Amino acid sequence: MKKDIITVSLEAEKLRAIKKYMEKKDADVQEEMVDQLQKLYEKYVPANVREYIDEREEDEGKNNKPKQRFKNNEMPSDKME
């Protein structure tokens, strides 16, 4: 699924402090932000809408897979006999 970019403004000194103390705990700002956005998504987007979006993602994944070609127009079931 296509991703969008979010820009957030924060005082530079606060961001430096966050990075400094997260680094001590081997945490990553980007990963934490993604986790928090996921929690917001789950909190505010109704379950049926999330399910619909998940199904669309699965369908897109299936449609983007390259089609497998078989020799001499054989189908996989032809080889199973």
C-alpha positions in Angstrom: 0.0 0.0 0.0 1.2 3.5 -0.8 2.6 5.4 2.2 2.3 9.1 3.1 4.8 11.2 5.0 3.9 13.1 8.1 5.9 16.1 9.3 5.8 16.9 13.0 7.2 20.1 14.5 9.0 19.9 17.9 11.4 22.2 19.7 14.9 21.1 18.7 16.1 20.8 22.3 13.3 18.5 23.2 13.9 16.3 20.1 17.6 16.1 21.0 16.7 15.0 24.6 14.3 12.4 23.2 17.0 11.0 20.9 19.6 11.1 23.6 17.6 9.1 26.2 16.0 6.8 23.6 19.5 5.9 22.4 20.5 4.8 25.9 17.6 2.3 25.8 18.4 1.2 22.2 15.1 2.7 21.0 14.5 4.4 17.7 12.4 7.6 17.3 11.0 6.5 13.9 10.0 3.1 15.1 8.3 4.5 18.2 6.4 7.1 16.0 5.2 4.3 13.7 4.1 2.3 16.7 2.2 5.2 18.2 0.5 6.0 14.8 -0.6 2.3 14.6 -2.1 2.7 18.1 -4.0 5.8 17.0 -5.2 4.0 13.9 -6.5 1.1 16.0 -8.1 3.4 18.6 -10.0 5.8 16.2 -10.6 3.8 13.0 -13.6 1.5 13.4 -12.8 -2.2 13.2 -15.0 -2.8 10.0 -13.1 0.0 8.2 -9.7 -1.5 9.3 -10.9 -4.9 8.0 -11.9 -3.4 4.7 -8.5 -1.7 4.3 -6.7 -5.0 5.3 -8.6 -6.9 2.6 -7.8 -4.3 0.0 -4.1 -4.6 0.9 -4.3 -8.4 0.5 -6.0 -8.0 -2.9 -3.3 -5.5 -4.1 -0.6 -7.9 -3.0 -2.2 -10.8 -4.9 -2.6 -8.7 -8.1 1.0 -7.5 -7.9 2.5 -11.0 -7.8 4.1 -12.1 -11.1 2.1 -14.8 -12.8 3.9 -18.1 -13.0 4.4 -19.6 -16.4 4.5 -23.3 -17.1 6.2 -25.2 -19.8 4.1 -26.2 -22.8 1.0 -24.6 -21.3 0.9 -27.3 -18.6 -1.1 -26.4 -15.5 0.1 -27.4 -12.0 -2.7 -30.0 -11.7 -1.3 -31.7 -14.9 1.9 -32.6 -13.1 0.1 -34.0 -10.0 -1.4 -37.0 -11.8 
